[in-house]
Amino acid sequence: MLKIILRHASLLILTLFVLSFFSFSLAYLFPGDPLVNLTGIRGSSEQEYALLAEQYAMHSSFIVQYWQYVMHLFSGNWGLSFSSGLPLAEEISRSLAASVELSAYALIFSFLIGLPLGFLSGLRHHKFTDFTLLTASVIGYSIPVFWAALIAILIFSIQLGWFPLSGRISLLYDVPFETGFILIDILLSDLPDKEFAFQDALRHLVLPSVSIAIVTCTIVLRITRRSIVEVMSSEYIQAAYARGLSPRQVFLRHGVKNALIPILPLLVMQFTTLLTNAMIVETIFSWPGIGNGLIQAIYQRDFPAIRAGMLAVSALVLTFTITIDMVIQIFDPAGRRPENATS
Amino acid sequence: MPRLNLYQEEYYPSPIQNTWKEFKENHAALLSLYCVIFFIFLMIFGPFLAPYDPLQQNIDLLLVPPAWDNNGDISYLFGTDGLGRDMLSRIIYGCRMTFGISLVLVIISMLVGVALGAMAGMSKGLRSSVVNHLLDSIMAIPTLLIAIIIIAIVGTGLVNSMWAISLALIPQFIHQTRDIVRQKMKKEYVLAAQLDGAGKIHIFFNSILPNMAEMLVVQVTLALSVAILDISALGFLNLGAQAPSPELGALLSEGLTTAYVAPWNIALPGAAIFFMMMSINLVGDGLRSALRYRLLR
């Protein structure tokens, strides 16, 4: 177990090192002064510039500069955004929390829908229910996520007026920033009309989370179905039937567990797909998340924001996947891959 | 019991014939194969089919509804957009552009990915281990995210987005090829070839590649639908194809400005992407299950 942890930790450190080094070199690759690209402070006086250059060790070698950059990253000094002039560390942590919140709800939603339907479809393998669900899943899987979001807006907010068009919460409510997750923030806050604010935030969440959950839902359905089909046709299930267990007992005692464990990592990994889809959908719903921020930064050629946003998103995704991989390997010995690449 | 031999000649279908027989049984997959062929046809002969020039603006005919609407005009089957350009021609050109670009990108990434994957799969030791672990962590990142990051660095534009997507697709091919090559390297026919003195390149092309071609086709269909989604998503976000060009994603984002009065301008290009992706996904699915079940019957 220690070996697994060590291996994953070293992999994580290696990839984070590569990422941070890459983001540092971006300051040189982007047009303009590297120091300005690193700090985001433009039009500073000569003295200020000299001071900044001192802080970032611009006159020393490349490696020392990188070291200073990493130190600045760890101390929370990520530079300023060109367009807003605000500290990036704060901006990005806010918007990242918004994106993660959106994708987390979408993930929960797609599990709630996808897993039971996957079970149903797997148990009725090659029957009418299965074909219907499979067809629905192909349709859901092929819908481009941005188109789904647009159609949802056209129908549910413009035609029917059930849900708000854009944003995270109505401007009437001023929710103080605590965790970054708006629903939790509302519950923690002491607003006079908490319930209304909560309902309003929920109504804002429905359309974006459902439109990104469609794709993941179908992926969850297909993975679960495949796994159930494979498990239910295996020999120990036949043996359980032979011992006289009812289909219900067989499924609950032997089927569910054995079908779910191997696919759990695959299912959790869908979070990264969700995050990417969330980044697109955010621009449609004006959700103040990282995707919206990064894409605006690309439009405005806001180099410090691109650098920091890219670093934050990729570091989050990689840390997430490596951690999940580690947890799975610790708890599920069967899922361990061969230790050496030579096998 | 020895098999009764009634006939002098026995017909054994080849694996590909088996696959095709199994694939034909799946009507949805067959239908979508025809759809894919239709899109390929559209890609090649699009300019001859499109009734108008996709960029030609007509100020007299702004936002004409589609022909099935009461106010529609049959000479503009899908209506016109906010600048009076014919939607049908734009969608035909858009399918051509999106599908064609995706096809080219997938083929490029396949060639690069298979070459690198074969090298990774046949090498051993520390280097291969490092490559594998890095690859596994890259694989976990969705291609679109990689593409957005690459575009953030190199700047927006159609050519840049093409680079970004083909770079982002390569790791999947490397991964897949590497796994298959590693499996096949343990087979006895490879050992036999090795004993005959075949070199690595010879083994790869003569022993391994024919056996992995089918999996490669499945992977190509997967990558193709991903590439279509990515390129249209980037076009939609204005990061890829820019405004006047009739790329399907760019068409969608242009339609946004008139979405309230002319919803067909976002419904139709999106539907085109949807049908394209659905037919490719169904072909891929059908192929995969045909490969899985072809020996069972």
Interface residues (C-beta under 8 A of the other chain):
Chain A: L11 L14 T15 L26 L29 F30 T135 V138 I139 Y141 S142 I143 P144 V145 F146 W147 L150 I151 L154 I158 M269 T272 T273 L275 T276 M279 I280 T283 L294 I295 A297 I298 Y299 I306 G309 M310 V313 S314 V317 L318 T321 I322 D325 N340 A341 T342
Chain B: A28 K124 G125 S128 S129 N132 H133 L134 D136 S137 A140 I141 P142 L144 L145 I148 I149 I151 A152 I153 T156 S225 L229 S232 A233 F236 L237 N238 L239 G249 L252 L256 A259 Y260 P263 I266 A267 G270 A271 I273 F274 M277 M278 N281 L282 D285
